Amino acid sequence: MLKAAMVGWGHTPFGRLSGQSLEDLIQAAAREALADAGIAGADVDAVFLGLYNAGLTTDGFCASMVLEADEGLRYKPATRLENACASGSAAIHAALDAIAAGRIDVALVVGAEKMTDVDGAGVTRSLGMASYQKEEAGLSFPDIFARYARVYADRYGDPTLAMAHVAAKNHAAAMHNPLAQLRKPLSVEFCHTVSDKNPLISDPLKMTDCSLVSDGAAALVLVRADRAKDFKRAVGFRAAVQVNDLLPLSQKDLLAFTGPRMAFAKAYEQAGITVSELSFAEVHDCFTIAEVLVAEAMGLAAKGQGTDFIIAGGTGRQGVLPTNMSGGLKAKGHPVGATGVSMHVIAARQLTGEAGDMQLPDPKLGAVFNMGGGAVANYVSILERIS
């Protein structure tokens, strides 16, 4: 068990939140997390903000925006962390490290993004900055993950039916998540078929294969583990692992998914478990092919067999490992810097029986996988309730 625990959490709705600024979202999530933990800003030793931005807003210096959530936060150290779509997990890891070092006892972690202040071309351009510019400039992330799908098809067979199953499953799950952006059921047939309502974005990825452009924020209060008993409930970290791989796609076997695979292996070793002991997972389905590859990387299926595993319902609510019962990035939404923190909040609510209609029966261990770029920044947490 690591030396920190989550004792409070907050989560705004995800979606196109035109009436709320980035600052509004950051402070709403922070206030909810503080209230949930039953502490004031004065009790916090340091603040960590996960935010990607890259031109999505004009707010380039945001860490201290958190301080206005509570007057007691003024003068606290506040730092912004960025690691592409894993910026939220980067903030969590910075807080875990500060607690483990004995430098602080209580951390407030916020992940946030405001993506709808720019048009579609602006979003594509900003997200594209997370790729290797010397070789991949001009490619969108749908283009990049379409490459993963095409390589998969060449090596193992067409993955698009399994990808449609991922999309349909995650849309069905989002129906039970009141904070999800797109609470609309979609059939496997619809998700598998190119149509006016489901156009091809980058062959073979259709619109239903792509995560959403979203606004939103989530927040956590982390404390030293030996203080967890002072709070109404706590979720501890059995493992927290970060593995970064090379940035250029050209230098990697895409389907090896080596960074995620190593991160899961190290997390299982750190936690002293195997994949069969997990109760559920929240994973980074930025594109549906990613969830197929993650199923293989985490050991649910052998290489090239993730498609069959998913089509057979292995990641469904009644499956071997219920995955993305929040709706995932696909339907819950993907406000980039918020995503990693959101996954941890959702997992904490599952483990403490507070997940509402998303709740699974008596979960014991949950896995979170948050990824930045094309399997570049990879974070895996193994979580359990400790009080």
URRA-V479255 format. One record per residue. N is the residue number from 1. SS is DSSP state (A for helix, B for strand, O for the rest). PHI is phi in whole degrees, 0 to 359 (999 if undefined). OMEGA is omega in whole degrees, 0 to 359 (none if undefined). Layout:
BEGIN
n=N ss=SS phi=PHI omega=OMEGA
n=N ss=SS phi=PHI omega=OMEGA
END
This chain:
BEGIN
n=1 ss=O phi=999 omega=176
n=2 ss=O phi=287 omega=191
n=3 ss=O phi=268 omega=181
n=4 ss=B phi=220 omega=179
n=5 ss=B phi=218 omega=174
n=6 ss=B phi=273 omega=182
n=7 ss=B phi=234 omega=178
n=8 ss=B phi=199 omega=183
n=9 ss=B phi=207 omega=177
n=10 ss=B phi=217 omega=186
n=11 ss=B phi=201 omega=175
n=12 ss=O phi=282 omega=166
n=13 ss=O phi=300 omega=172
n=14 ss=O phi=256 omega=178
n=15 ss=B phi=158 omega=175
n=16 ss=O phi=270 omega=189
n=17 ss=O phi=261 omega=189
n=18 ss=O phi=295 omega=182
n=19 ss=O phi=273 omega=184
n=20 ss=O phi=233 omega=178
n=21 ss=O phi=275 omega=174
n=22 ss=A phi=303 omega=179
n=23 ss=A phi=300 omega=178
n=24 ss=A phi=301 omega=183
n=25 ss=A phi=294 omega=179
n=26 ss=A phi=303 omega=185
n=27 ss=A phi=287 omega=178
n=28 ss=A phi=297 omega=180
n=29 ss=A phi=294 omega=181
n=30 ss=A phi=297 omega=180
n=31 ss=A phi=298 omega=180
n=32 ss=A phi=296 omega=180
n=33 ss=A phi=295 omega=178
n=34 ss=A phi=298 omega=180
n=35 ss=A phi=297 omega=180
n=36 ss=A phi=296 omega=178
n=37 ss=A phi=283 omega=181
n=38 ss=O phi=75 omega=178
n=39 ss=O phi=234 omega=176
n=40 ss=O phi=254 omega=179
n=41 ss=A phi=303 omega=181
n=42 ss=A phi=297 omega=181
n=43 ss=A phi=278 omega=182
n=44 ss=O phi=273 omega=179
n=45 ss=O phi=267 omega=181
n=46 ss=B phi=201 omega=183
n=47 ss=B phi=241 omega=179
n=48 ss=B phi=229 omega=182
n=49 ss=B phi=244 omega=172
n=50 ss=B phi=267 omega=183
n=51 ss=O phi=207 omega=179
n=52 ss=O phi=273 omega=177
n=53 ss=O phi=69 omega=181
n=54 ss=O phi=48 omega=177
n=55 ss=O phi=94 omega=178
n=56 ss=O phi=293 omega=171
n=57 ss=O phi=226 omega=177
n=58 ss=O phi=272 omega=180
n=59 ss=O phi=276 omega=183
n=60 ss=O phi=269 omega=186
n=61 ss=O phi=223 omega=198
n=62 ss=O phi=246 omega=189
n=63 ss=A phi=304 omega=183
n=64 ss=A phi=283 omega=172
n=65 ss=A phi=300 omega=180
n=66 ss=A phi=296 omega=189
n=67 ss=A phi=298 omega=182
n=68 ss=A phi=283 omega=177
n=69 ss=A phi=290 omega=181
n=70 ss=O phi=202 omega=185
n=71 ss=A phi=299 omega=180
n=72 ss=A phi=286 omega=179
n=73 ss=A phi=278 omega=182
n=74 ss=O phi=300 omega=181
n=75 ss=O phi=80 omega=175
n=76 ss=O phi=284 omega=175
n=77 ss=B phi=296 omega=182
n=78 ss=B phi=224 omega=185
n=79 ss=B phi=224 omega=175
n=80 ss=B phi=266 omega=176
n=81 ss=B phi=244 omega=178
n=82 ss=O phi=223 omega=173
n=83 ss=O phi=209 omega=181
n=84 ss=A phi=55 omega=185
n=85 ss=A phi=288 omega=176
n=86 ss=A phi=256 omega=181
n=87 ss=A phi=299 omega=178
n=88 ss=A phi=297 omega=178
n=89 ss=A phi=291 omega=175
n=90 ss=A phi=300 omega=178
n=91 ss=A phi=294 omega=178
n=92 ss=A phi=298 omega=181
n=93 ss=A phi=295 omega=177
n=94 ss=A phi=298 omega=178
n=95 ss=A phi=293 omega=178
n=96 ss=A phi=301 omega=181
n=97 ss=A phi=295 omega=180
n=98 ss=A phi=295 omega=178
n=99 ss=A phi=291 omega=181
n=100 ss=A phi=298 omega=180
n=101 ss=O phi=285 omega=182
n=102 ss=O phi=81 omega=182
n=103 ss=O phi=282 omega=178
n=104 ss=O phi=222 omega=176
n=105 ss=O phi=250 omega=186
n=106 ss=B phi=227 omega=179
n=107 ss=B phi=235 omega=170
n=108 ss=B phi=251 omega=181
n=109 ss=B phi=247 omega=178
n=110 ss=B phi=234 omega=170
n=111 ss=B phi=240 omega=185
n=112 ss=B phi=205 omega=172
n=113 ss=B phi=200 omega=172
n=114 ss=B phi=240 omega=188
n=115 ss=O phi=257 omega=189
n=116 ss=O phi=264 omega=175
n=117 ss=O phi=281 omega=176
n=118 ss=O phi=243 omega=181
n=119 ss=O phi=282 omega=183
n=120 ss=A phi=302 omega=179
n=121 ss=A phi=296 omega=179
n=122 ss=A phi=294 omega=177
n=123 ss=A phi=298 omega=179
n=124 ss=A phi=302 omega=180
n=125 ss=A phi=295 omega=182
n=126 ss=A phi=295 omega=180
n=127 ss=A phi=293 omega=179
n=128 ss=A phi=297 omega=177
n=129 ss=O phi=293 omega=179
n=130 ss=O phi=274 omega=176
n=131 ss=O phi=258 omega=182
n=132 ss=O phi=280 omega=192
n=133 ss=A phi=295 omega=181
n=134 ss=A phi=295 omega=183
n=135 ss=A phi=238 omega=190
n=136 ss=A phi=245 omega=178
n=137 ss=O phi=303 omega=182
n=138 ss=O phi=97 omega=175
n=139 ss=O phi=276 omega=171
n=140 ss=O phi=276 omega=176
n=141 ss=A phi=291 omega=168
n=142 ss=A phi=301 omega=177
n=143 ss=A phi=299 omega=183
n=144 ss=A phi=294 omega=182
n=145 ss=A phi=282 omega=169
n=146 ss=A phi=297 omega=177
n=147 ss=A phi=297 omega=176
n=148 ss=A phi=303 omega=182
n=149 ss=A phi=294 omega=180
n=150 ss=A phi=291 omega=178
n=151 ss=A phi=295 omega=178
n=152 ss=A phi=299 omega=180
n=153 ss=A phi=299 omega=180
n=154 ss=A phi=294 omega=186
n=155 ss=A phi=271 omega=189
n=156 ss=A phi=236 omega=184
n=157 ss=O phi=115 omega=186
n=158 ss=O phi=305 omega=180
n=159 ss=O phi=268 omega=193
n=160 ss=A phi=291 omega=176
n=161 ss=A phi=293 omega=177
n=162 ss=A phi=297 omega=177
n=163 ss=A phi=298 omega=176
n=164 ss=A phi=295 omega=176
n=165 ss=A phi=296 omega=176
n=166 ss=A phi=301 omega=182
n=167 ss=A phi=300 omega=182
n=168 ss=A phi=297 omega=179
n=169 ss=A phi=300 omega=184
n=170 ss=A phi=288 omega=173
n=171 ss=A phi=293 omega=177
n=172 ss=A phi=297 omega=179
n=173 ss=A phi=295 omega=181
n=174 ss=A phi=298 omega=177
n=175 ss=O phi=299 omega=181
n=176 ss=O phi=262 omega=182
n=177 ss=O phi=247 omega=183
n=178 ss=O phi=294 omega=179
n=179 ss=O phi=266 omega=184
n=180 ss=O phi=288 omega=182
n=181 ss=O phi=286 omega=187
n=182 ss=O phi=240 omega=181
n=183 ss=O phi=265 omega=184
n=184 ss=O phi=216 omega=180
n=185 ss=O phi=288 omega=177
n=186 ss=O phi=230 omega=181
n=187 ss=O phi=281 omega=175
n=188 ss=A phi=301 omega=181
n=189 ss=A phi=299 omega=179
n=190 ss=A phi=299 omega=183
n=191 ss=A phi=293 omega=184
n=192 ss=A phi=269 omega=189
n=193 ss=O phi=246 omega=172
n=194 ss=O phi=288 omega=181
n=195 ss=O phi=206 omega=177
n=196 ss=O phi=300 omega=180
n=197 ss=O phi=272 omega=179
n=198 ss=O phi=222 omega=186
n=199 ss=O phi=288 omega=174
n=200 ss=B phi=288 omega=179
n=201 ss=B phi=262 omega=175
n=202 ss=B phi=206 omega=189
n=203 ss=O phi=310 omega=9
n=204 ss=O phi=260 omega=183
n=205 ss=B phi=283 omega=174
n=206 ss=B phi=260 omega=180
n=207 ss=A phi=304 omega=182
n=208 ss=A phi=289 omega=176
n=209 ss=A phi=268 omega=189
n=210 ss=B phi=247 omega=176
n=211 ss=O phi=290 omega=193
n=212 ss=O phi=263 omega=170
n=213 ss=O phi=277 omega=194
n=214 ss=O phi=221 omega=165
n=215 ss=B phi=249 omega=176
n=216 ss=B phi=161 omega=180
n=217 ss=B phi=209 omega=174
n=218 ss=B phi=216 omega=184
n=219 ss=B phi=211 omega=179
n=220 ss=B phi=224 omega=165
n=221 ss=B phi=255 omega=178
n=222 ss=B phi=249 omega=178
n=223 ss=B phi=229 omega=172
n=224 ss=B phi=303 omega=189
n=225 ss=A phi=302 omega=182
n=226 ss=A phi=287 omega=175
n=227 ss=A phi=262 omega=184
n=228 ss=A phi=301 omega=182
n=229 ss=A phi=295 omega=180
n=230 ss=A phi=279 omega=184
n=231 ss=O phi=243 omega=187
n=232 ss=O phi=295 omega=173
n=233 ss=O phi=194 omega=184
n=234 ss=O phi=209 omega=176
n=235 ss=B phi=240 omega=184
n=236 ss=B phi=258 omega=179
n=237 ss=B phi=261 omega=170
n=238 ss=B phi=287 omega=178
n=239 ss=B phi=204 omega=172
n=240 ss=B phi=210 omega=189
n=241 ss=B phi=232 omega=172
n=242 ss=B phi=238 omega=175
n=243 ss=B phi=229 omega=175
n=244 ss=B phi=255 omega=177
n=245 ss=O phi=252 omega=179
n=246 ss=O phi=298 omega=180
n=247 ss=O phi=283 omega=184
n=248 ss=O phi=292 omega=175
n=249 ss=A phi=299 omega=185
n=250 ss=A phi=295 omega=183
n=251 ss=A phi=261 omega=184
n=252 ss=O phi=228 omega=165
n=253 ss=O phi=281 omega=188
n=254 ss=A phi=303 omega=186
n=255 ss=A phi=280 omega=173
n=256 ss=A phi=293 omega=180
n=257 ss=O phi=46 omega=193
n=258 ss=A phi=297 omega=180
n=259 ss=A phi=300 omega=177
n=260 ss=A phi=300 omega=182
n=261 ss=A phi=299 omega=179
n=262 ss=A phi=294 omega=181
n=263 ss=A phi=297 omega=177
n=264 ss=A phi=296 omega=182
n=265 ss=A phi=300 omega=180
n=266 ss=A phi=293 omega=179
n=267 ss=A phi=293 omega=177
n=268 ss=A phi=300 omega=180
n=269 ss=A phi=296 omega=180
n=270 ss=A phi=297 omega=181
n=271 ss=A phi=278 omega=182
n=272 ss=O phi=71 omega=183
n=273 ss=O phi=225 omega=167
n=274 ss=O phi=242 omega=182
n=275 ss=A phi=300 omega=182
n=276 ss=A phi=294 omega=181
n=277 ss=A phi=271 omega=179
n=278 ss=O phi=287 omega=177
n=279 ss=O phi=266 omega=181
n=280 ss=B phi=194 omega=176
n=281 ss=B phi=214 omega=168
n=282 ss=B phi=246 omega=187
n=283 ss=O phi=233 omega=191
n=284 ss=O phi=273 omega=179
n=285 ss=O phi=265 omega=178
n=286 ss=O phi=303 omega=171
n=287 ss=B phi=222 omega=189
n=288 ss=A phi=299 omega=177
n=289 ss=A phi=298 omega=179
n=290 ss=A phi=297 omega=180
n=291 ss=A phi=293 omega=174
n=292 ss=A phi=298 omega=182
n=293 ss=A phi=291 omega=177
n=294 ss=A phi=294 omega=178
n=295 ss=A phi=304 omega=178
n=296 ss=A phi=286 omega=183
n=297 ss=A phi=296 omega=182
n=298 ss=O phi=272 omega=174
n=299 ss=O phi=92 omega=177
n=300 ss=O phi=284 omega=180
n=301 ss=O phi=212 omega=177
n=302 ss=O phi=289 omega=178
n=303 ss=O phi=303 omega=180
n=304 ss=O phi=85 omega=181
n=305 ss=O phi=246 omega=178
n=306 ss=A phi=298 omega=180
n=307 ss=A phi=297 omega=179
n=308 ss=A phi=297 omega=180
n=309 ss=A phi=299 omega=182
n=310 ss=A phi=288 omega=179
n=311 ss=A phi=299 omega=179
n=312 ss=O phi=282 omega=177
n=313 ss=O phi=90 omega=184
n=314 ss=O phi=298 omega=179
n=315 ss=O phi=254 omega=179
n=316 ss=O phi=280 omega=183
n=317 ss=O phi=303 omega=180
n=318 ss=O phi=261 omega=187
n=319 ss=O phi=273 omega=180
n=320 ss=O phi=301 omega=178
n=321 ss=O phi=218 omega=177
n=322 ss=B phi=304 omega=188
n=323 ss=B phi=233 omega=179
n=324 ss=O phi=59 omega=176
n=325 ss=O phi=287 omega=173
n=326 ss=O phi=276 omega=190
n=327 ss=O phi=107 omega=179
n=328 ss=A phi=63 omega=177
n=329 ss=A phi=299 omega=184
n=330 ss=A phi=300 omega=184
n=331 ss=A phi=235 omega=175
n=332 ss=O phi=294 omega=182
n=333 ss=O phi=118 omega=185
n=334 ss=O phi=220 omega=170
n=335 ss=O phi=288 omega=204
n=336 ss=A phi=314 omega=183
n=337 ss=A phi=292 omega=181
n=338 ss=A phi=278 omega=194
n=339 ss=A phi=300 omega=182
n=340 ss=A phi=298 omega=178
n=341 ss=A phi=291 omega=177
n=342 ss=A phi=305 omega=180
n=343 ss=A phi=302 omega=179
n=344 ss=A phi=291 omega=177
n=345 ss=A phi=296 omega=180
n=346 ss=A phi=300 omega=180
n=347 ss=A phi=295 omega=178
n=348 ss=A phi=298 omega=179
n=349 ss=A phi=294 omega=176
n=350 ss=A phi=299 omega=186
n=351 ss=A phi=288 omega=179
n=352 ss=O phi=256 omega=177
n=353 ss=O phi=73 omega=185
n=354 ss=O phi=248 omega=187
n=355 ss=O phi=269 omega=176
n=356 ss=A phi=60 omega=182
n=357 ss=A phi=291 omega=177
n=358 ss=A phi=278 omega=192
n=359 ss=O phi=299 omega=173
n=360 ss=O phi=265 omega=182
n=361 ss=O phi=287 omega=170
n=362 ss=O phi=51 omega=178
n=363 ss=O phi=290 omega=181
n=364 ss=O phi=252 omega=182
n=365 ss=O phi=228 omega=177
n=366 ss=B phi=237 omega=176
n=367 ss=B phi=249 omega=174
n=368 ss=B phi=238 omega=174
n=369 ss=B phi=232 omega=181
n=370 ss=B phi=238 omega=189
n=371 ss=B phi=230 omega=174
n=372 ss=B phi=249 omega=178
n=373 ss=O phi=70 omega=180
n=374 ss=O phi=277 omega=182
n=375 ss=O phi=59 omega=182
n=376 ss=O phi=266 omega=178
n=377 ss=B phi=261 omega=188
n=378 ss=B phi=233 omega=182
n=379 ss=B phi=236 omega=175
n=380 ss=B phi=234 omega=171
n=381 ss=B phi=244 omega=169
n=382 ss=B phi=246 omega=190
n=383 ss=B phi=239 omega=174
n=384 ss=B phi=210 omega=176
n=385 ss=B phi=286 omega=179
n=386 ss=O phi=242 omega=175
n=387 ss=O phi=197 omega=none
END
